[in-house]
Amino acid sequence: MFTVSYRFNIQPQQNEAFEEAWKEVTKLIYHHCNSLGSRLYKASEDSYIGIAQWPDRQTWDKSDVSAFDTDGWRTKLRACCSSIEKLNELELIHDLWTDKPFAI
């Protein structure tokens, strides 16, 4: 599995519009580019961290949602942001993430 993380710094009063656009862009990427989905975390009032997962680096490298973004969601997302920064590109080595408690 391959993971990419991003920091989104948001323009004032754009949180709701950003979150909506982020969801729609994530859906497009999932449906058309074979991603494994993404998670969005609020880091501060005007900052979010997005973590996107992919089956492998090659799938991520080949992804291009622009042809499928007929409603302009990527443009809407970018308009909400003062900056977007890619933080990390990570290859999964061990996966102990679970939604159920367990003892390690």
GIMOJO-V747571 format. One record per backbone hydrogen bond with DSSP energy under -0.5 kcal/mol. CO is the residue of the C=O (numbers start at 1). NH is the residue of the N-H. E is the energy in kcal/mol with one decimal. If there is no record, write none. Layout:
# GIMOJO-V747571
CO:NH:E ; CO:NH:E
This chain:
# GIMOJO-V747571
1:92:-2.9 ; 2:54:-3.0 ; 3:90:-3.5 ; 4:52:-3.0 ; 5:87:-2.9 ; 5:88:-1.1 ; 6:50:-2.3 ; 7:9:-0.6 ; 7:85:-2.7 ; 8:10:-0.5 ; 8:48:-2.4 ; 9:82:-2.8 ; 9:83:-1.5 ; 11:14:-1.5 ; 14:18:-2.8 ; 15:19:-2.8 ; 16:20:-2.1 ; 17:21:-2.4 ; 18:22:-3.2 ; 19:23:-2.1 ; 20:24:-2.0 ; 21:25:-2.7 ; 22:26:-2.6 ; 23:27:-2.3 ; 24:28:-2.2 ; 25:29:-2.5 ; 26:30:-2.5 ; 27:31:-2.8 ; 28:32:-2.5 ; 29:33:-2.0 ; 29:35:-1.1 ; 30:34:-0.7 ; 34:55:-0.6 ; 37:53:-2.6 ; 39:51:-2.8 ; 41:43:-0.7 ; 41:49:-2.9 ; 44:47:-1.3 ; 46:10:-2.7 ; 47:43:-2.2 ; 47:44:-1.9 ; 48:8:-2.7 ; 49:41:-3.2 ; 50:6:-2.5 ; 50:52:-0.5 ; 51:39:-2.3 ; 52:4:-2.4 ; 53:36:-3.1 ; 54:2:-2.6 ; 56:60:-1.6 ; 57:61:-3.0 ; 58:62:-1.9 ; 59:63:-0.6 ; 60:63:-1.0 ; 65:68:-1.6 ; 65:69:-0.9 ; 66:69:-0.7 ; 68:70:-1.8 ; 69:72:-1.4 ; 72:76:-2.1 ; 73:77:-2.7 ; 74:78:-2.5 ; 75:79:-2.0 ; 76:80:-1.0 ; 77:80:-0.9 ; 77:81:-0.5 ; 78:81:-1.1 ; 80:11:-3.5 ; 83:9:-2.7 ; 85:7:-2.9 ; 85:87:-0.5 ; 88:5:-2.0 ; 90:3:-3.0 ; 94:96:-0.6
